[in-house]
Amino acid sequence: MSSLDLSHDSSPLIVLSNVSKLYGKKQVLHKVNLAVCAQDRVNIVGANGSGKSTLLRVLAGISTPSEGARTIGRLNGAVGFLPAKGGLYQSLTVAENLAVYQALNNEDCTPSKNLTFFENLGVMSYFDVPVANLSTGSQKLCALACILSVKPMGLVCDEPFAGIDPHNGERMLQCLLDVPFLQFLVFAGHEVFQPELFVQMSLVNGGITV
């Protein structure tokens, strides 16, 4: 089975229809059908190389399907993407990275309007620090703060808690659950996560199962 409809109503935000993705001759996704609606919280579980990252990139609009289609429904805005690693320019400070995010998203660059998530995620003290000087976990938290500061309508996160200590992991999850403008959350990782809050999906042989 490679189809899942998460709809809470009949008007999904994003629809993947028979999406397949190939890298050369290697097929990573196979005829995936997925409808994501407002208030959806999804955790995609899969082994290394199962196609989780590719699925998230297609869902976020960063990668184009080899076959099938990604269709935008009621989504009125961008989808943020938090990669498993990276997401920030290493040679720039966190503040300079935020300016890049703002420029790419045509956001107001007034500092006071963009620091709330740095404070909520506990990384305000790193604002003027070069990214290369930060730990992997701190870089991820800063990248998330930059993404949230430009107010995406939805967010997909690849292994969001890898490299994050338990205290900051709880802070990070609560911050995401409290963001008023996020219409959906999609995580991907190697194990079941918060089943009381997230629909659990498995990605096996390029297809989705519940």
C-alpha positions in Angstrom: 0.0 0.0 0.0 1.4 3.4 -0.9 -1.6 5.7 -0.3 -2.7 7.6 2.7 -5.4 10.3 3.0 -5.0 12.3 6.2 -7.8 14.7 5.3 -9.9 16.3 8.1 -12.1 17.8 5.4 -12.5 17.6 1.6 -10.0 20.4 0.9 -6.4 19.2 1.3 -3.5 21.7 1.5 -1.1 19.6 -0.5 -1.7 16.4 -2.6 0.9 14.0 -3.9 -0.6 11.9 -6.7 1.2 8.7 -7.9 4.6 10.3 -7.1 7.7 8.3 -8.0 11.2 9.5 -7.8 14.3 8.1 -9.5 18.0 9.0 -9.1 19.4 7.6 -12.3 18.1 4.0 -12.5 17.5 3.8 -8.7 13.8 4.2 -7.7 13.4 5.8 -4.3 9.7 6.6 -4.2 7.0 4.4 -6.0 3.6 5.8 -6.7 3.1 7.6 -3.4 -0.4 9.1 -2.9 -0.7 11.5 0.0 -3.1 14.2 1.0 -2.2 16.6 3.8 -4.8 18.9 5.4 -4.9 21.5 8.1 -4.0 20.3 11.6 -2.3 17.1 10.3 0.7 15.9 12.4 2.6 13.1 10.7 5.7 11.1 11.7 7.2 9.0 8.8 9.3 6.1 10.0 11.8 4.3 7.8 15.3 2.9 7.7 18.3 4.6 6.2 17.9 4.9 2.4 14.1 4.2 2.5 13.3 7.5 0.8 12.2 9.6 3.8 14.3 12.6 3.0 13.3 12.4 -0.7 9.6 12.3 0.2 10.0 15.3 2.5 11.8 17.3 -0.2 9.0 16.5 -2.7 6.4 17.4 -0.2 8.1 20.7 0.6 8.4 21.5 -3.2 12.2 21.4 -3.1 12.5 18.3 -5.3 10.4 17.5 -8.4 8.8 14.1 -8.9 10.1 11.9 -11.7 6.5 10.8 -12.2 3.2 11.9 -10.8 2.4 15.3 -9.4 2.5 17.6 -6.4 -0.6 19.7 -6.3 -1.2 22.7 -4.1 -4.7 23.0 -2.7 -5.7 25.4 0.1 -2.2 26.1 1.1 -1.7 29.8 1.1 2.0 30.2 1.7 5.4 28.4 1.7 6.3 25.1 3.3 9.4 25.2 5.5 12.0 22.4 5.3 14.4 21.5 8.2 17.1 19.2 6.9 18.7 16.5 9.0 21.9 18.4 8.7 22.8 21.9 7.6 20.2 24.4 6.6 22.5 27.4 7.4 25.5 28.9 5.7 28.5 27.9 7.8 30.6 31.0 7.0 27.8 33.4 8.1 26.6 34.4 11.6 23.1 33.2 12.6 21.9 36.8 12.2 23.3 36.9 8.7 21.6 33.6 7.9 18.3 35.0 9.2 18.7 38.0 6.8 19.1 35.5 3.9 15.9 33.7 4.9 14.1 37.0 5.1 15.4 38.2 1.7 14.4 34.9 0.0 10.9 35.1 1.5 10.3 38.9 1.1 9.9 39.2 4.9 10.2 42.4 7.0 13.8 42.6 8.2 12.9 44.6 11.4 14.9 42.7 14.1 12.3 42.9 16.8 9.8 41.2 14.6 12.0 38.1 14.0 13.6 37.1 17.2 10.7 35.5 19.1 11.6 32.0 18.0 15.3 32.4 18.9 14.2 33.3 22.4 11.6 30.4 22.5 14.2 27.9 21.4 16.9 29.2 23.8 19.4 30.2 21.1 19.3 34.0 21.4 22.8 34.1 22.7 24.1 32.6 19.4 22.6 35.3 17.2 25.9 37.0 16.4 28.0 33.8 16.4 29.3 32.2 13.1 27.4 29.1 12.5 30.6 27.1 12.1 31.4 27.7 15.8 28.1 26.1 17.0 27.4 22.5 17.9 25.3 20.3 15.6 22.3 20.6 17.9 22.6 24.4 18.3 22.9 24.8 14.5 19.7 22.8 14.1 17.8 24.9 16.6 19.1 28.1 15.0 18.0 26.8 11.5 14.6 26.1 12.9 14.3 29.6 14.4 15.3 31.1 11.0 12.6 29.0 9.2 9.9 29.9 11.7 10.8 33.5 11.6 9.6 33.8 8.0 6.2 32.2 8.9 5.8 29.1 6.7 2.3 27.7 6.5 3.5 24.2 7.0 6.7 22.5 8.1 8.5 19.3 7.2 11.5 18.2 9.4 14.0 15.5 8.6 15.2 13.7 11.8 14.4 16.9 13.7 15.6 15.7 17.1 18.9 14.0 16.0 21.7 15.7 17.9 19.3 17.5 20.3 19.5 16.8 24.0 16.2 15.7 25.8 15.6 19.1 27.4 16.0 21.1 24.1 14.0 18.4 22.3 11.0 19.0 24.6 11.4 22.8 24.2 11.6 22.3 20.4 8.5 20.1 20.2 6.5 22.5 22.4 7.5 25.5 20.4 6.4 23.7 17.2 3.1 22.7 18.7 2.4 26.2 19.9 3.2 28.0 16.6 -0.2 29.5 15.5 0.5 29.8 11.8 1.7 26.3 11.1 -1.1 24.4 9.4 0.6 21.0 9.4 3.8 19.2 10.7 5.5 16.3 9.0 8.5 14.6 10.7 10.7 11.8 9.5 12.9 9.6 11.6 13.9 6.0 12.4 11.3 5.2 15.1 7.8 5.8 16.3 7.4 9.3 17.9 4.7 10.7 20.1 1.9 8.4 18.8 -0.7 10.3 20.9 0.1 13.4 18.9 1.3 12.2 15.5 -0.1 9.8 12.9 2.6 7.2 12.4 3.5 6.1 8.8 6.1 3.7 7.5 8.1 4.1 4.3 9.1 0.7 2.9 10.3 0.0 -0.6 9.4 3.5 -1.7 5.7 3.2 -0.6 3.7 4.4 2.4 2.0 2.2 4.9 0.1 3.2 8.1 
